[in-house]
Amino acid sequence: MQLIVMFITTFLGGWIFPWWWPAVPAYVLGFWRSRTGTTAFLMGFFGTAGSWAMLAGWLNARNHGLLAMRIADLMKLPAPWLLLVLTGATGGLIGALSGWSGHAMGKWFRGINPKPIP
């Protein structure tokens, strides 16, 4: 369920908000709903990576792959589809780290396994 909510909020928000938008729902869902740091990390990664790759693929199809081909040449990539994979991985990393930090803050805020300040 978290993955679906993450995917939808990232995909719809990608049309309106700036590039860092996936960090917000990933952080909130990690803080509010995840039980472990691993699930928060994976939920943020796959939800954001899937939506960014889908959005990049859709925009790539709209311009018949011309922009992806030129940027792939500029970045010395062997194929333009690798640019879509890198876009998804970059977005996934943003979502994953945000979800994990939201989970860590939620644990600290709720007092689960608090660490004393020296």
N, C-alpha and C positions, 0 to 999 in steps of 0.2 A: 504494500500500500504506500509506504514511504517513497519507494522508487517511482511509482506512478505520479504521486503528488510532486515530487522533485522534477520529473520530466516535464510535466504540464506547466508548472510555474516557470521553469527555466525557458521553455519553448515560447510561451506566450509573453513572458517578460522580455525576451530577446528582441522583440519588435519595438518595445517602448523604451526600455531602460538601457544604460550603458553596459559595456562589456563585463563589468564586475558584478552585474546583477545576480548571477547564480550563487555568489557567495552568501547572499542574504537568505534565500530559502534553505540552502544547505545548512547554514549556521542555526537557523531557527528550528529546523527539523532535527538536527543533531542535538540541540539543547533540549528540545521538548519530547521527542519520541524515541530516540535510539537507546537501546539497552547496553550495547557495547561500543567501544571505539572502532572496532573492525566493521560493524554494520554501518556506523555513521560514515566511515571512510568510503566503503564500497557503495553505499547509497548515493553519496555525493558524487563519486566518480562516474558511476554508470548512468545516473540520471542526467548529469550535466554533459557528459561525453556523447551520449546518445542524442540529446536534443541539439547540441552544437553541430554534430556531424550531420544530422538530418537537415538542419537549417542551412548549413553550408552546401550540402548536396542539392537542396532545392534551389538556392540562389545560383549555384553552378549550372544547374539545368536550365534556368531561365536565360542565362547569357550564352548557352551552348558550349560551356567550358572554356571560353576564350580567356577570361581573367585567371582561372586556375592554371591554364596552360602557360600563360605568361609569367605568373608568379612562380610556378614550378621551375621554369627555365631560369628565372632570376635566382632562385634558391638552389639551383643545380640538383633538383630532384629528378629521378629517372622517369617518373610518371605523375601526371596531375592528380590522380586519385590519392596519392600519398599526402598531398596537401590537405585533403579532407580528413585523413586519418590523424595528421598532426594537429589540425584544428580541434578535432574531438578530444585528442589526448590533452591538449592545453586546457581546454574547458573542463575536462574531467579532473585535472590536477587542481584547478581552482576550487571546484565543488568538493573534492575529496578533502582537501586541507581545511576548508571552511566547515564541513560537516564534522570532521574530527575535532576541530577546536571548539565547536559548539557543544559537542558531547563532553569534552573535558571541562568546559565552563559550567555545564549543567551538573556534572558530578561535583565540582567544587562548590557550586551554589547550593546544592541540596545537602552538602555535608557528607557525601559518601566518600570514604577514604581520604579525609583531609590531610594535607601535609603541613606540619608546623613550620612557621616562619622562624628561621634562626635568628 
